[in-house]
Amino acid sequence: MEQIGQFLPMILIIVVFYFFMIRPQMKKAKDHKKYVEELKKGDKVITTSGIHGKIVDINDTTFLIDVDSGTKIRFDKSAISLEASKALNTAASK
């Protein structure tokens, strides 16, 4: 019984760490992946570096984004900012 009592604080720390650190990060990554998969041509996005543009072409791992009349840049799908892009599209629809 003493052995369990010795490990109980360590187990409690691991459980708390999981629920406050690991689980929310996994949920955020899942939400980002889902959002990126739902994007389509014509959607306005903001990259993590702050570049605004409209999706022109979609490949397996990249987006081609028109940033200014005819200026196109290819970005990795992970470079799309979930929060900023959702805020941009929410503000545009109001």
N, C-alpha and C positions, 0 to 999 in steps of 0.2 A: 504494500500500500504506500510505503514511503517513496518508492521509486516513481510511482505515478505522480505523487505530489511534487517531486523534483522536476518532472518534465511538464507539468501542467502550465506553468508560466510561459514556457517556450512554445507550447502548443497554442496557447491563447494569443501570443504575439503573432504567430504565423496566420491564425484565423483572421485576426484584425487586419493584418497586412494584406491578406487576400481580398477582403471585402472593401477596404478603403483605397487600395493602390492597384492591384492587378485586375480585378473585375471591372472597374470603371474604364480602365485603359482598353481592355478587350472589347467592351461595348462601344467605345468611341471608334476603335478601328473597324468594327463590324458596320457601324453606321456610315463611316466614310466610304468603305468598299461598296455598300449598297447604293449610296448616293452617286458615286462615280459610275457604277454600272447602269444607272437609270438615265444618265445624261445622254442627250441626242444632238444631232446637228441643229444649229441655230440657237442653242442654249447659251446664255451669257454666263461667263465664269470669271473668277478671280483666282490667280495662282497664289501659292504660298509666298512668292516673292513680290506680290502686289500688282502684277500685270493683269489688266482688264482686257477681255476680248470675247469673241463669239466663236463657238466651235464650228469648224468648217468640215473637218474630216475626222473619222474615228478609226483607229487600228486596234490590234489586240492589246497593246501596252501604252499607246500614245494617243494624244489629241493634236490635231492641227488647229491652231487658234489664230483667227484674223484679229490682229491688235489695232490696225489702222488701215483704212482704205487700201487693201491689196497687200499689206505687210503681214505675212503669216509666219508663225513660229510654232515648232513642234515641241510639245511638252509631254513628259511622262505622266501617266494618269495619277500617280501619287502626288504630283505637284499641284493638284487642284485643292484649294482651300474650301473645306466644307462649310465652315461658319461664315466666311466672307461671301461665298457664292450664294448661299441660302439667303443671307441678308440682302444682297444685291437683287436677287429675283423677287424677294418679298417686297422690297421697296419699289421695284419697277411695276409690280402688279397692283399697287395701291393707287 
